[in-house]
Structure formats: C-alpha cells, structure tokens
Amino acid sequence: MSPTRGTPRTAFRLDPALIARAKARAAERGETLTDVVRRAVTEYAARRHDPLCTHFDAADLAACPNAEEE
C-alpha cells in the first residue's frame, strides 16, 4: 500500500522551474516528487527535535532518544 493512501493532499508554492528540475531528478532515481518531499520533511521534523536522531519515519519519531514535546 502506498504511504500516501488515506493522507490528505497538501499544497504549497514553489517556483515552477524548481519543481520541474526536482521531478526530473526524482524520476532519474526512480522516485516521485512526493517521495522526495516526504523524506525531506520527515527528516526535517526529526532533526528539529533531535539533531542526532536517525529515525526518519514519522511513525518512529517518538523513538528518538532526545525527542522533545512542543
């Protein structure tokens, strides 16, 4: 099952040329832009709580030893 199945769509604004370049690079790597953005945002969220955390799956964020509640 796709990790996005059942999740709401999210919209944000980016330069169209940047999106085109990112989609092309993702395709070269066998990925979608959604895969790339999901990974980057998950990593960003994990690092925001703990720069040394290696758990980049949102479901595993609580497993970060030094994760802090906001």
VENUR-V447739 format. One record per pair of residues at least 12 apart in sequence whose C-alpha atoms are under 8 Angstrom apart, sorted by sequence separation. I is the first residue (numbers start at 1). J is the second residue. If there is no record, write none. Layout:
BEGIN
I;J
I;J
END
This chain:
BEGIN
43;55
46;58
53;65
43;56
53;66
42;56
43;57
50;64
42;57
46;61
42;58
50;66
39;56
49;66
50;67
46;64
49;67
50;68
49;68
46;67
END
